[in-house]
């Protein structure tokens, strides 16, 4: 039961008659105060969702440029109407078909240049196959897949950018004929197979690159059913503690790179979590429906809330976790009964999108403030994650002081060299914020450290140009 408290209420002079939905009750708590008690039939109260169109499609990926400009891809072995990549420039009021043929399994936008997108094709009787690329926002497309083997039996299942060097990308192929992992260092001009083909030849369906050390990668396979790890950019691979299970998606926590989440397929379907960089894994399924798979995961970089798209013909859905995957709650207000295939956040992390089989694309605006999974006592110093993160070229760092104290806030590069001295002096109690301008710094991972009295804390930030 949730309590909805009105800030103020007007008591009219005439009699008041209310017709309430079954889930709403009125309670009198003191003189002149009415409180609406809302009991939600789903685990969480319904979000306010906006339907953006593309019903009748199997939406496989969503790439967001702005509130108005959105790209989406669709997959089908027997598409009833042509079209595999779509674009809207008016927030879903109308959609243009920018690629008419083929079946797309993944679609990714360059994080530094939204004019550049890559679409992965294959796994269908309809060509094209491989990777198509656009450098003009989807107006024209061309093949960027020299070296990749893809056809009707092997589709490009996953495309992933190196988070520091976006000209480096990875592609995983999979299908009845197997697959492999490919790498390009020149934005798709040519690709080479990466590492041990014996381990990866069953097909690669998920890729995650460590943002702090991009030589560390994880690759999820489907037919062999294992998660592999490399510490040298893909030259050699080793098995992790996640074995004998089909991996559908991987994502690394934006603050702690040792914390990894994996979406896996039924019968062990749902979420798996590692807190030690993939050495060991635990099931993190509490609240997720049974007999499904977790097909796509997104993490808010500031709040670290996890959003998941659950696939399944009858009990797919949208779920969220605010406690690092310990428990999951369904996000209400969305269509029921179809598979939820993809989830993504807008570039400013304010909007959340889900793609649903047959039901199209839905969007909701996230709360401007979401409570952190672990609240801080009022009498402690608090250092917040910088926002935005990743950033280019400016970001804001906020901290709270319970009492006046001398403060030092410095930024260091990955080698521990000081690159900025943002604060050095006495500050009064209260909330403070400072802007970091990194115009003269190169792309990469940096750290900011706050010293205030006996308090010392370091957090990571990522500069992407």
C-alpha positions as CSV (number, residue, x, y, z in Angstrom):
1,X,0.0,0.0,0.0
2,X,1.4,3.4,-1.0
3,X,0.4,6.7,0.5
4,X,-0.2,9.6,-1.8
5,X,-0.1,12.9,0.2
6,X,-1.4,16.1,-1.3
7,X,0.6,19.2,-0.5
8,X,-2.6,21.1,0.0
9,X,-6.3,20.3,-0.3
10,X,-9.3,22.5,-0.8
11,X,-12.5,21.7,1.1
12,X,-15.5,23.0,-1.0
13,X,-18.7,24.1,0.7
14,X,-20.8,21.6,-1.2
15,X,-20.9,17.9,-0.6
16,X,-18.1,15.8,-2.3
17,X,-18.9,12.6,-4.2
18,X,-15.9,10.5,-5.4
19,X,-16.0,7.5,-7.7
20,X,-12.8,5.6,-7.1
21,X,-11.0,2.8,-8.9
22,X,-10.9,-0.4,-6.8
23,X,-7.3,0.1,-6.0
24,X,-7.8,3.6,-4.5
25,X,-9.2,4.2,-1.0
26,X,-9.6,7.5,1.0
27,X,-8.4,7.7,4.5
28,X,-8.9,10.5,7.0
29,X,-5.7,11.2,9.0
30,X,-6.6,14.1,11.3
31,X,-8.8,17.1,11.0
32,X,-9.3,18.3,7.4
33,X,-6.7,15.9,5.9
34,X,-7.5,13.4,3.2
35,X,-5.0,10.9,2.0
36,X,-5.4,8.7,-1.1
37,X,-4.1,5.2,-0.5
38,X,-3.2,3.5,-3.7
39,X,-2.6,-0.2,-3.8
40,X,-0.9,-1.3,-6.9
41,X,-1.9,-4.6,-8.5
42,X,1.6,-5.0,-9.9
43,X,4.8,-5.1,-7.7
44,X,5.4,-1.4,-8.4
45,X,3.1,1.5,-9.3
46,X,2.7,2.1,-13.0
47,X,5.1,4.4,-14.7
48,X,3.9,7.1,-17.1
49,X,4.8,5.6,-20.5
50,X,4.7,7.2,-23.9
51,X,4.0,5.0,-26.9
52,X,6.4,5.9,-29.8
53,X,5.1,3.6,-32.5
54,X,6.5,0.7,-34.6
55,X,3.9,-1.9,-33.4
56,X,3.8,-5.1,-35.3
57,X,7.6,-5.3,-35.3
58,X,10.1,-7.4,-33.4
59,X,12.2,-4.5,-32.1
60,X,15.8,-5.6,-31.4
61,X,17.6,-2.4,-30.6
62,X,17.1,1.3,-29.9
63,X,19.6,4.1,-30.4
64,X,18.7,7.5,-29.1
65,X,20.2,10.7,-30.4
66,X,17.8,13.2,-28.7
67,X,14.2,13.3,-27.4
68,X,13.1,13.7,-31.0
69,X,15.6,11.7,-33.1
70,X,15.5,8.0,-32.4
71,X,16.7,4.9,-34.4
72,X,15.3,1.4,-34.1
73,X,16.0,-2.0,-35.6
74,X,13.8,-5.0,-36.3
75,X,14.2,-8.7,-36.9
76,X,12.0,-11.3,-38.5
77,X,12.6,-14.4,-40.6
78,X,9.4,-13.6,-42.6
79,X,8.8,-9.8,-42.4
80,X,5.2,-9.0,-43.4
81,X,6.3,-5.6,-44.6
82,X,9.8,-4.4,-45.6
83,X,12.1,-2.5,-43.3
84,X,14.8,-3.3,-40.8
85,X,16.1,0.1,-39.7
86,X,13.9,3.0,-38.8
87,X,14.3,6.6,-37.8
88,X,12.0,9.2,-36.3
89,X,12.9,12.9,-36.0
90,X,9.6,13.9,-34.3
91,X,9.6,11.7,-31.2
92,X,7.8,8.8,-32.8
93,X,4.9,10.7,-34.5
94,X,6.2,9.3,-37.8
95,X,9.0,6.9,-38.7
96,X,11.1,6.7,-41.9
97,X,12.4,3.4,-43.1
98,X,16.1,4.0,-43.7
99,X,17.0,0.4,-44.6
100,X,14.3,-1.6,-46.4
101,X,15.6,-5.1,-46.5
102,X,17.3,-7.7,-44.2
103,X,16.9,-8.5,-40.6
104,X,18.8,-6.5,-37.9
105,X,19.9,-8.0,-34.6
106,X,21.8,-5.1,-33.1
107,X,22.1,-1.3,-33.7
108,X,24.7,0.9,-32.1
109,X,25.4,4.7,-32.2
110,X,28.9,6.1,-32.0
111,X,29.1,7.7,-28.5
112,X,31.1,10.7,-29.8
113,X,29.5,11.2,-33.2
114,X,25.7,10.5,-33.4
115,X,25.8,10.8,-37.2
116,X,27.6,7.4,-37.2
117,X,25.7,4.2,-36.6
118,X,26.4,0.5,-37.2
119,X,23.7,-2.2,-37.8
120,X,24.3,-5.9,-37.6
121,X,22.5,-8.1,-40.1
122,X,22.0,-11.8,-40.7
123,X,20.3,-14.9,-39.3
124,X,17.5,-14.5,-41.9
125,X,16.7,-15.6,-45.4
126,X,16.6,-11.9,-46.4
127,X,20.0,-10.1,-47.2
128,X,22.0,-8.0,-46.6
129,X,24.4,-9.8,-44.2
130,X,27.2,-8.4,-42.1
131,X,27.5,-4.8,-40.8
132,X,26.1,-1.7,-42.5
133,X,27.3,1.7,-41.5
134,X,26.0,5.2,-41.9
135,X,28.0,8.4,-41.4
136,X,25.2,10.9,-42.2
137,X,22.6,10.0,-39.6
138,X,21.0,7.2,-41.6
139,X,20.5,8.9,-45.0
140,X,22.9,6.5,-46.7
141,X,24.4,3.1,-45.6
142,X,27.3,1.0,-46.8
143,X,29.0,-2.3,-45.9
144,X,31.6,-2.0,-43.3
145,X,32.3,-5.7,-42.7
146,X,35.4,-6.8,-44.6
147,X,36.6,-9.9,-42.9
148,X,33.4,-10.8,-41.1
149,X,31.6,-14.1,-42.1
150,X,27.9,-13.6,-41.8
151,X,25.0,-15.1,-43.7
152,X,21.5,-16.6,-43.2
153,X,23.0,-19.1,-40.8
154,X,25.3,-16.7,-38.9
155,X,24.0,-13.3,-37.9
156,X,25.8,-10.3,-36.3
157,X,24.2,-10.6,-32.9
158,X,26.1,-8.0,-30.9
159,X,28.1,-4.8,-31.7
160,X,30.1,-3.2,-28.9
161,X,32.3,0.0,-28.8
162,X,35.6,0.3,-27.0
163,X,34.4,2.8,-24.3
164,X,37.6,4.9,-24.6
165,X,38.5,4.5,-28.3
166,X,35.3,4.3,-30.3
167,X,37.1,3.7,-33.6
168,X,37.7,0.2,-32.1
169,X,34.6,-2.0,-32.2
170,X,33.8,-5.7,-31.5
171,X,31.3,-7.8,-33.3
172,X,29.9,-11.2,-32.2
173,X,28.3,-13.5,-34.7
174,X,26.1,-16.5,-33.9
175,X,23.6,-18.9,-35.4
176,X,23.0,-22.5,-36.4
177,X,26.4,-22.5,-38.3
178,X,28.3,-21.1,-35.3
179,X,30.0,-17.8,-35.1
180,X,33.0,-15.9,-33.9
181,X,34.3,-12.6,-32.4
182,X,35.7,-9.9,-34.6
183,X,37.6,-6.7,-34.0
184,X,38.2,-3.5,-35.9
185,X,40.6,-0.7,-35.0
186,X,39.7,1.5,-37.9
187,X,35.9,2.1,-37.5
188,X,34.9,-0.9,-39.6
189,X,37.2,-0.6,-42.6
190,X,38.3,-4.1,-41.9
191,X,37.9,-6.8,-39.2
192,X,39.9,-9.7,-37.9
193,X,38.9,-12.7,-35.8
194,X,39.9,-12.3,-32.2
195,X,41.6,-15.0,-30.1
196,X,40.8,-18.7,-29.8
197,X,38.3,-19.7,-32.5
198,X,37.8,-23.0,-30.7
199,X,36.3,-21.4,-27.6
200,X,34.4,-18.7,-29.6
201,X,33.3,-20.7,-32.6
202,X,30.0,-21.6,-31.0
203,X,28.8,-18.1,-31.4
204,X,29.2,-14.8,-29.5
205,X,26.1,-13.2,-28.2
206,X,27.3,-10.7,-25.6
207,X,30.4,-8.5,-25.2
208,X,31.5,-6.2,-22.4
209,X,34.7,-4.1,-22.3
210,X,36.2,-2.9,-19.0
211,X,36.1,1.0,-19.2
212,X,39.1,1.4,-16.9
213,X,41.3,-1.1,-18.8
214,X,40.0,-1.8,-22.2
215,X,42.3,-4.8,-22.7
216,X,40.0,-6.6,-20.3
217,X,37.0,-8.0,-22.1
218,X,34.2,-10.5,-21.6
219,X,32.5,-12.6,-24.3
220,X,29.3,-14.6,-23.7
221,X,28.7,-17.6,-25.9
222,X,25.4,-19.4,-26.6
223,X,25.9,-22.9,-28.0
224,X,28.9,-23.7,-25.9
225,X,27.3,-21.9,-23.0
226,X,30.1,-20.1,-21.2
227,X,31.5,-16.7,-20.4
228,X,35.1,-16.1,-21.4
229,X,37.5,-13.4,-20.3
230,X,40.6,-11.8,-21.9
231,X,43.2,-9.6,-20.3
232,X,45.1,-8.8,-23.5
233,X,42.5,-7.4,-25.8
234,X,41.4,-10.8,-27.2
235,X,44.7,-12.5,-27.9
236,X,44.1,-15.2,-25.3
237,X,41.0,-16.2,-23.5
238,X,40.2,-18.0,-20.3
239,X,37.1,-19.5,-18.8
240,X,35.3,-17.7,-15.9
241,X,33.0,-19.0,-13.2
242,X,30.0,-18.8,-15.4
243,X,29.7,-22.1,-17.4
244,X,27.1,-24.3,-19.1
245,X,24.7,-21.5,-19.6
246,X,23.7,-19.3,-22.6
247,X,24.7,-15.7,-22.1
248,X,22.4,-13.1,-23.7
249,X,23.8,-9.9,-22.4
250,X,26.7,-8.5,-20.3
251,X,27.1,-5.1,-18.6
252,X,29.8,-3.8,-16.3
253,X,28.9,-1.5,-13.4
254,X,29.9,2.1,-14.3
255,X,31.5,2.7,-10.9
256,X,33.0,-0.7,-9.9
257,X,34.4,-2.6,-12.9
258,X,34.6,-5.8,-10.8
259,X,30.8,-5.8,-10.6
260,X,29.4,-7.5,-13.7
261,X,25.8,-8.5,-14.6
262,X,24.9,-11.2,-17.1
263,X,21.5,-11.9,-18.6
264,X,21.1,-15.6,-19.3
265,X,18.6,-17.9,-21.0
266,X,16.0,-20.3,-19.6
267,X,16.1,-22.9,-17.9
268,X,18.6,-20.9,-15.7
269,X,17.1,-17.8,-17.0
270,X,17.4,-14.4,-15.4
271,X,20.3,-12.5,-14.0
272,X,23.7,-13.6,-12.7
273,X,26.1,-11.3,-10.8
274,X,29.8,-11.3,-10.2
275,X,31.6,-9.1,-7.7
276,X,35.1,-10.2,-8.5
277,X,35.6,-9.6,-12.2
278,X,34.0,-12.9,-13.4
279,X,35.8,-15.3,-11.1
280,X,32.6,-16.4,-9.3
281,X,28.9,-15.8,-10.0
282,X,25.7,-15.9,-8.0
283,X,22.1,-16.0,-9.1
284,X,20.3,-12.6,-8.8
285,X,16.8,-13.6,-9.8
286,X,14.6,-12.6,-6.9
287,X,11.4,-11.0,-8.3
288,X,12.0,-12.0,-12.0
289,X,9.5,-14.3,-13.6
290,X,10.4,-17.9,-14.1
291,X,11.1,-19.7,-17.3
292,X,12.3,-16.6,-19.1
293,X,15.6,-15.1,-20.1
294,X,17.0,-11.7,-19.4
295,X,17.8,-10.4,-22.9
296,X,19.1,-6.8,-22.3
297,X,20.4,-4.8,-19.4
298,X,21.0,-1.0,-18.8
299,X,22.5,0.7,-15.8
300,X,22.0,4.3,-14.9
301,X,25.5,5.7,-14.4
302,X,24.6,8.0,-11.6
303,X,22.0,6.2,-9.5
304,X,23.3,2.7,-10.6
305,X,19.7,1.5,-10.9
306,X,19.6,-1.5,-13.2
307,X,16.9,-1.9,-15.9
308,X,16.2,-5.2,-17.5
309,X,14.2,-6.4,-20.5
310,X,12.9,-9.9,-19.9
311,X,12.2,-12.0,-22.9
312,X,9.4,-14.6,-23.0
313,X,6.4,-15.3,-25.2
314,X,4.0,-15.0,-22.3
315,X,5.7,-13.4,-19.3
316,X,8.2,-10.9,-20.7
317,X,8.4,-7.6,-19.0
318,X,10.3,-4.5,-17.8
319,X,12.1,-4.8,-14.4
320,X,14.3,-2.7,-12.3
321,X,16.6,-3.2,-9.3
322,X,17.8,-0.5,-6.9
323,X,19.9,-2.9,-4.8
324,X,22.5,-4.2,-7.3
325,X,20.3,-7.1,-8.4
326,X,19.4,-8.5,-5.0
327,X,15.7,-7.9,-5.8
328,X,13.8,-6.9,-8.9
329,X,10.4,-5.1,-9.3
330,X,8.3,-5.0,-12.4
331,X,7.7,-1.6,-13.9
332,X,4.0,-1.4,-14.5
333,X,2.0,0.4,-17.2
334,X,3.4,-1.5,-20.2
335,X,1.7,-4.1,-22.5
336,X,1.6,-7.6,-21.2
337,X,2.1,-10.9,-23.0
338,X,5.0,-10.3,-25.4
339,X,8.7,-10.4,-25.3
340,X,10.7,-7.4,-24.1
341,X,13.8,-7.5,-26.3
342,X,15.8,-4.3,-25.6
343,X,16.2,-1.5,-23.1
344,X,18.3,1.7,-23.4
345,X,18.8,5.1,-21.8
346,X,18.9,8.4,-23.5
347,X,22.4,10.1,-23.8
348,X,21.5,12.4,-20.9
349,X,20.2,9.4,-18.9
350,X,16.9,11.1,-18.3
351,X,14.7,8.9,-20.4
352,X,14.3,5.1,-20.5
353,X,13.2,3.1,-23.6
354,X,11.9,-0.4,-24.1
355,X,11.4,-2.3,-27.3
356,X,8.6,-5.0,-27.3
357,X,7.7,-7.6,-29.8
358,X,4.6,-6.6,-31.7
359,X,3.9,-3.7,-29.3
360,X,6.6,-1.3,-30.5
361,X,8.6,1.2,-28.5
362,X,7.7,2.9,-25.1
363,X,9.5,5.7,-23.3
364,X,9.3,7.1,-19.8
365,X,11.0,10.0,-18.1
366,X,12.9,8.9,-15.0
367,X,12.6,10.8,-11.7
368,X,15.0,13.7,-11.5
369,X,16.3,12.2,-8.2
370,X,16.4,8.5,-7.4
371,X,17.4,7.5,-3.9
372,X,20.8,5.9,-3.8
373,X,20.8,2.2,-3.0
374,X,22.7,3.0,0.2
375,X,21.6,6.2,2.0
376,X,24.2,8.2,3.8
377,X,23.8,9.4,7.5
378,X,23.2,13.1,7.9
379,X,26.4,13.6,9.9
380,X,28.8,12.3,7.2
381,X,30.6,13.8,4.2
382,X,29.0,12.6,0.9
383,X,30.9,12.6,-2.4
384,X,28.5,12.1,-5.3
385,X,29.2,10.5,-8.7
386,X,30.0,13.2,-11.3
387,X,27.3,14.1,-13.8
388,X,27.3,13.5,-16.7
389,X,29.6,10.5,-16.8
390,X,31.0,9.8,-19.4
391,X,31.4,13.4,-20.3
392,X,32.9,15.8,-22.9
393,X,34.4,18.2,-22.0
394,X,32.8,19.3,-18.8
395,X,31.2,17.5,-15.8
396,X,30.0,18.5,-12.4
397,X,31.2,17.1,-9.1
398,X,29.0,17.6,-6.0
399,X,29.7,17.0,-2.3
400,X,28.0,17.6,1.0
401,X,29.7,18.7,4.2
402,X,28.0,18.2,7.6
403,X,30.3,20.7,9.2
404,X,32.7,23.4,8.0
405,X,36.2,21.9,7.2
406,X,39.2,22.2,5.0
407,X,38.6,20.6,1.7
408,X,40.8,19.2,-1.0
409,X,39.4,18.0,-4.3
410,X,41.9,16.8,-6.9
411,X,41.7,14.9,-10.2
412,X,44.3,12.3,-11.2
413,X,45.0,10.3,-14.4
414,X,45.2,6.5,-14.5
415,X,48.9,6.6,-13.6
416,X,48.2,8.6,-10.4
417,X,49.5,12.0,-11.7
418,X,47.6,15.1,-10.5
419,X,45.9,16.8,-13.5
420,X,43.5,19.2,-11.7
421,X,43.3,20.9,-8.3
422,X,39.6,21.8,-8.1
423,X,39.3,22.8,-4.5
424,X,41.9,23.6,-1.9
425,X,40.7,25.5,1.1
426,X,38.1,26.0,3.8
427,X,34.5,25.4,3.0
428,X,31.3,25.9,5.1
429,X,28.8,23.2,5.9
430,X,26.3,22.4,3.2
431,X,26.1,21.2,-0.4
432,X,28.9,22.2,-2.8
433,X,29.6,21.6,-6.5
434,X,32.4,22.3,-8.8
435,X,32.8,22.0,-12.6
436,X,35.7,20.1,-14.2
437,X,36.7,21.4,-17.6
438,X,38.8,18.8,-19.4
439,X,39.2,20.6,-22.7
440,X,43.0,20.0,-22.6
441,X,42.9,16.4,-21.4
442,X,42.9,13.3,-23.5
443,X,40.2,10.7,-23.6
444,X,40.4,8.1,-20.9
445,X,39.7,7.2,-17.3
446,X,40.4,9.7,-14.5
447,X,39.8,9.7,-10.7
448,X,38.7,12.5,-8.4
449,X,39.5,12.4,-4.7
450,X,37.9,14.3,-1.9
451,X,39.6,15.0,1.4
452,X,37.6,16.7,4.1
453,X,38.8,16.3,7.7
454,X,39.2,12.6,8.3
455,X,37.1,11.7,5.2
456,X,38.8,10.5,2.0
457,X,37.0,9.0,-1.0
458,X,37.9,8.5,-4.6
459,X,35.5,8.0,-7.6
460,X,36.1,7.4,-11.3
461,X,35.1,9.5,-14.2
462,X,35.4,8.8,-18.0
463,X,36.3,11.5,-20.6
464,X,35.1,10.6,-24.1
465,X,35.9,12.8,-27.1
